[in-house]
Amino acid sequence: MPECQNCGAFVTQEFERVFAGRDGEVHGCFECKQKTAIKNGAATQS
């Protein structure tokens, strides 16, 4: 089950597929980051 490495919240497999970094990890989600930040790549950065 995929989860945000920043806050531990559940993320869907689709979210992980689209927003995970090259390491395959999600480092930000809608629970802990703003939507604009995620769109601009914040979910890929630790």
Beta strands, then each sheet from edge to edge (+ up, - down):
end
